[in-house]
Every structure is written in structure tokens, then in C-alpha cells.
């Protein structure tokens, strides 16, 4: 049996006020082609189908158009979709009962009942073909009860413990399928220890980045299909725990990452191969950095070789000791006639590097945590006070993000 594993589509993403509709449409069409060419029996989407809880209409249309094409597939009999931290559980779950009749299984959020996450994949003769423990992004409130008086550090450890316990419970439930010579797979949308992000990826829980050690996924699972990190990779050297990464580059930091979907092949219950299937880059994201002379030369060189279906988007960082008058005008005039669009121009002054806020010139170049930390340091706080405030800030951000996707 063969599965196609993908995640982190982020349909509806706004990239510095530009939408990604054309890129996403091409990527999803390519994924349909891969399913057909590789004769995949099932598809797993491990979270973050959408970029925001209330995605624009075109993003919803892309999603349902994709499902319609997949339902017409000559080979793919099953689709399993789990919610990520960017997804609205209620929106994903709304058509769940209808989609289930079409062998599209949606688990938008944990419900407190482990059985709701167990998806049995059956053939036309009702024979069991595979089992997927479709674990979505586990929100704090879904997996544990808050304790009065707990500190921020206590909460971090309690969340980690609750995630681990949830997977142990799901694994114990799946033990009933052992010995039936079928693939038993788990999904997840989290930050597993041993993985690396393309950039300073937002942690979806408060505390440090590691939510679970990849070695602690129960041994009953022959494959673990993960989402959240946008870089294609196996985790911790384990051949059966993988992030598929995002199908398109979602930031300038991902321009060097290989984009792919994963073809996961089984013989009975044995994992045979995890094969990355490359996805083309339809729009090039390019960062050009250096002195003004180097930037201009590199921009001319890059603009002379259009090699993508869609116009490239460029981020420019100019290193200079002094302010450069009309820098934006100069670079935009240079780029006239090129098949590219300059989205960002920043001036980096090394002499001002000690003050990250003034060196950046625009807040887009700093993570929210960095802005907060710089403001705290301006008040000469000691490390203990700073760490406590950073933890509280992360907790507030986590709460705000969850409110954005909840009904």
C-alpha cells in the first residue's frame, strides 16, 4: 500500500500583502498528478491546510477543487486530513460527515475521545487496509485541565506530559490492530526534538521548541506523518518519522529548501521506503544582500535569467555605513523591465547593529519575541526577570493565536 504525505499548505497566505493563489493552484495540481503517476492508495494532509482560521473564498475553493479532483482519481481510495494550529477546527469539521461518506476523513481537533482520532481505511469489500491515528494539533485546553496557581514553567512541563500521554493512549488503542499485517500510521502537528526549521519557527506551545522527543512515539506506528515545520526532513535519524514540509516556499528563509511530497510504501505492515517526490518551484523567492554595488550587480544578473512560470519576488538588504538617499527609487528603476518584483528593501547599518530595532528599520525583519525582548532590555532587566516575562509573553501569544482559529 502507498500513501502520499503532505502538510502545511497554508492556503490563503498573504505574503507581504501578495496572495499565493497561482502558486498554490499549480502545486495542488502537481500533487494530483503525483498521486496518479505513483498510483498512491491514500493521501495524508498533516495540518495547516489553511493559513488563517477564516480563509478567503479563493483558498476554500482551491481546497474543495483539490478534493473533487482527488475523488475522481483512478487509484486514491482514502484521504485523511488533520487540523493544524493555523486551522479552524469548526471550519475543517463542518463538512466532515458528508466527506466521510466519500472516504475523506477529517479530524479538526482533539475531542477527548481517542476513538474519534482512529481512522480505519477499508476497501470496497469492507476489508481493513490500514489504520491511521489521525492526531491533529493538540491545543492546551483539549488535552489537559489548567491547575490553579501553576507557574509558567509548570505549564510547559504539563503540556509536554499531556502530549506524550495522548500519543501513548492512541498507541495503546491501536494495539488491537497489531498482527493484522496492515500499516498502522500516526499523524502529528508539533515540533519534534531533532528537527530543524528553515527559520525561527514560531513554537505552537509556550516554552522551548521541543514538544515531544521523536523516539517517544509509540512503537506500534510504522510511520509518523508530521506537519508544522516547513522543511522536508526525517527526525532524529529515525527512518519512519518525517516532516513533509510545505509544498511551496512560504518565506524568504525557505528559498534553499527542497519542496516535495513524500511517497510512503508498505508491504503488509512493513515500511519499505519513504521517497521524496520533488515539487517544482513556480515562483522564485530570492534574497539579495551586500553592498549597494554588489546588490545592483546581483540584481542585474538575477533579472537576466527568468526561470520560473511566475514573476520572482525579491528581498533586498543593502549594507552601508550611511543612509542612502532615494535607495528605493534607484533599485526599482534598475529592476524595470525585469521579470521580478521587489517586495522589500532594507538598509543594514553595522554601526547601529547594537540596537536591533533601529538596525532593522522595519518590524517585518524581527520576530515579535525579539521586539519584546529588546523593549525589556531597554529597562535593564536581569536574566531571571527577562525569562519570566518572555514566558508570559509567549503564553499570551499562544492564547491569542488559538482565539483566532476557534469558532
Residue pairs with C-beta under 8 A, 6 or more apart in sequence:
1 41
1 42
1 129
1 130
1 182
1 183
1 265
1 266
2 38
2 39
2 40
2 41
2 42
2 263
2 264
2 265
2 266
3 40
3 41
3 42
3 43
3 44
3 130
3 183
3 185
3 223
3 225
3 263
3 264
3 266
4 31
4 34
4 35
4 38
4 40
4 42
4 43
4 44
4 76
4 261
4 262
4 263
4 264
4 277
5 44
5 46
5 225
5 242
5 244
5 261
5 262
5 263
5 264
6 31
6 43
6 44
6 45
6 46
6 244
6 247
6 261
6 262
7 45
7 46
7 47
7 48
7 84
7 189
7 225
7 226
7 227
7 228
7 243
7 244
7 245
7 246
8 46
8 47
8 48
8 84
8 227
8 228
8 229
8 230
8 244
8 245
8 246
8 247
8 250
9 24
9 27
9 28
9 45
9 48
9 49
9 50
9 246
9 247
10 20
10 48
10 50
10 51
10 86
10 246
10 250
11 24
11 49
11 50
11 51
11 55
11 59
11 60
11 62
11 63
12 19
12 50
12 51
12 52
12 55
12 56
12 58
12 59
13 19
13 20
13 51
13 250
14 51
15 250
15 313
15 343
16 343
16 344
16 364
18 313
18 343
19 56
19 58
20 248
21 58
21 59
21 62
22 282
22 283
22 310
23 248
23 282
23 283
23 310
24 59
24 62
24 247
24 248
25 62
26 280
26 282
26 309
27 247
27 248
27 279
27 282
28 62
28 65
28 66
28 247
29 69
30 279
30 280
31 66
31 247
31 261
31 279
32 66
32 69
32 70
32 73
34 40
34 261
34 263
34 277
35 43
35 70
35 73
35 75
35 76
36 73
36 74
36 75
38 263
38 277
39 75
40 75
40 76
40 263
41 75
41 76
41 77
41 78
41 129
42 76
42 77
42 78
42 79
42 80
42 121
42 130
43 70
43 76
43 78
43 79
43 80
44 79
44 80
44 132
44 185
44 187
44 225
45 79
45 80
45 81
45 82
45 227
46 82
46 84
46 187
46 188
46 189
46 225
46 226
46 227
46 244
47 82
47 83
47 84
47 85
47 86
47 87
47 136
47 137
47 187
47 189
47 227
47 228
48 84
48 85
48 86
48 87
48 189
48 227
48 228
49 63
49 81
49 83
49 84
49 87
49 92
50 59
50 63
50 86
50 87
50 88
50 91
51 59
51 86
52 86
52 404
52 405
53 86
53 87
53 88
53 91
53 404
53 405
53 406
54 88
54 91
55 91
67 79
67 99
67 104
70 76
70 79
70 104
71 102
71 104
77 103
77 121
77 123
77 129
78 103
78 104
78 105
78 121
78 129
78 130
79 103
79 104
79 105
80 105
80 107
80 119
80 121
80 132
80 134
80 187
81 92
81 104
81 105
81 106
81 107
82 106
82 107
82 108
82 134
82 135
82 136
82 137
82 187
82 189
82 227
83 89
83 92
83 107
83 108
83 109
83 136
83 137
83 189
84 136
84 137
84 189
84 227
84 228
85 137
85 139
85 189
85 204
85 228
85 401
85 402
85 405
86 405
87 108
87 137
87 405
88 108
88 405
88 406
88 407
89 108
89 109
89 136
89 405
89 406
89 407
90 108
90 406
90 407
91 108
91 407
92 106
92 108
93 106
93 108
93 109
95 106
96 106
96 108
99 105
99 106
100 106
103 121
105 119
105 132
105 134
107 116
107 117
107 119
107 134
107 135
107 136
108 136
109 136
109 137
109 139
109 142
110 116
110 117
110 135
110 136
110 138
110 139
110 142
110 143
110 166
111 117
111 142
112 142
114 169
114 170
114 173
115 173
117 133
117 134
117 135
117 136
117 170
118 131
118 132
118 133
118 134
118 170
118 173
118 174
119 131
119 132
119 133
119 134
120 128
120 131
121 128
121 129
121 130
121 131
121 132
122 128
122 129
123 129
128 177
128 180
128 182
129 182
130 182
130 183
130 184
130 185
130 266
131 174
131 177
131 182
131 183
131 184
131 185
132 185
132 186
132 187
133 170
133 171
133 173
133 174
133 184
133 185
133 186
133 187
133 221
134 187
135 166
135 167
135 170
135 186
135 187
135 188
135 189
136 187
136 189
137 189
137 190
137 204
137 228
138 162
138 163
138 166
138 190
139 402
140 146
140 159
140 162
140 205
140 398
140 402
141 402
143 159
143 162
143 163
143 165
143 166
144 158
144 159
144 162
146 155
147 154
147 158
150 158
152 206
152 207
152 388
152 391
152 392
152 395
153 207
153 391
155 206
155 207
155 395
156 205
156 206
156 207
156 208
156 391
159 205
159 206
159 207
159 211
160 207
160 210
160 211
160 212
163 190
163 211
163 212
164 212
164 216
167 186
167 188
167 212
167 216
167 217
167 218
168 218
170 186
170 218
171 186
171 217
171 218
171 219
171 220
171 221
172 218
174 184
174 218
174 220
174 221
175 220
177 184
178 184
178 220
180 269
181 268
181 269
182 268
182 269
183 222
183 223
183 266
183 268
183 269
183 271
184 220
184 221
184 222
184 269
185 221
185 222
185 223
185 224
185 225
185 264
186 217
186 218
186 221
186 223
186 224
186 225
187 224
187 225
187 226
187 227
188 212
188 217
188 224
188 225
188 226
188 227
189 204
189 226
189 227
189 228
190 204
190 205
190 211
190 212
190 226
190 228
191 201
191 203
191 204
191 205
191 209
191 210
191 211
191 228
191 229
192 210
192 211
192 212
192 213
192 214
192 226
192 235
192 236
192 241
192 243
193 210
193 212
193 213
193 214
193 235
193 236
194 213
194 214
194 235
194 236
194 237
194 238
195 214
195 226
195 229
195 231
195 233
195 235
195 236
195 243
196 229
196 231
196 233
197 229
197 230
197 231
198 229
198 230
198 231
198 251
198 253
198 254
198 257
199 251
199 253
199 254
200 367
201 209
201 228
201 229
201 230
202 367
203 209
203 211
203 394
204 211
204 228
204 398
204 401
205 211
205 398
206 391
206 394
206 395
206 398
207 391
207 394
213 236
214 224
214 235
214 236
214 238
214 241
215 236
215 238
217 224
217 241
221 240
222 240
222 266
222 269
222 270
222 271
223 240
223 241
223 242
223 264
223 266
223 271
223 274
224 240
224 241
224 242
225 242
225 244
225 262
225 264
226 235
226 241
226 242
226 243
226 244
227 243
227 244
228 243
229 243
229 245
230 245
230 246
230 249
230 250
230 251
230 254
230 257
231 243
231 245
231 254
231 257
232 242
232 243
232 244
232 245
232 257
232 258
232 259
232 260
232 262
232 276
233 242
233 243
233 245
234 241
234 242
234 274
235 241
235 242
235 243
239 271
239 274
240 271
240 274
242 262
242 264
242 274
244 260
244 261
244 262
245 257
245 258
245 259
245 260
246 254
246 259
247 259
247 261
247 279
248 259
248 279
248 281
248 282
248 283
249 255
249 257
249 259
249 281
249 285
251 285
252 285
252 286
252 287
252 315
254 285
255 284
255 285
255 286
255 287
258 276
258 278
259 278
259 279
259 281
260 276
260 277
260 278
260 279
261 276
261 277
261 279
262 274
262 275
262 276
262 277
263 273
263 274
263 275
263 276
263 277
264 271
264 273
264 274
264 275
265 271
265 272
265 273
265 274
265 275
266 272
281 308
282 308
282 309
282 310
283 308
283 309
283 310
283 311
283 312
283 313
284 307
284 308
284 312
284 313
285 312
285 313
285 315
286 302
286 312
286 313
286 314
286 315
286 340
287 314
287 315
287 316
287 317
288 295
288 298
288 299
288 302
288 314
288 315
288 316
288 317
289 295
289 316
289 317
289 318
289 319
289 348
290 298
290 317
290 318
290 319
291 318
291 319
291 320
292 318
292 320
292 324
292 327
295 316
295 317
295 318
295 331
296 331
296 334
299 314
299 316
299 331
299 334
299 335
299 338
300 334
302 312
302 314
302 340
303 335
303 338
303 339
303 340
304 338
306 312
306 338
306 339
306 340
311 339
311 340
311 341
312 339
312 340
312 341
313 340
313 341
313 343
314 335
314 340
314 341
314 342
314 343
314 344
315 343
315 344
315 346
316 331
316 342
316 344
316 345
316 346
317 346
317 347
317 348
318 324
318 327
318 345
318 346
318 347
318 348
319 348
319 349
319 350
320 347
320 348
320 349
321 349
321 350
321 351
322 349
323 347
323 349
324 330
324 347
327 345
327 347
328 345
331 342
331 345
332 342
335 342
344 362
344 364
346 360
346 361
346 362
346 365
347 361
348 359
349 359
352 358
352 359
353 359
355 374
356 366
356 370
356 374
357 366
357 371
357 374
360 366
363 371
366 374
368 397
369 390
369 393
369 394
372 389
372 390
372 393
373 386
373 390
376 385
376 386
376 389
376 390
377 386
381 389
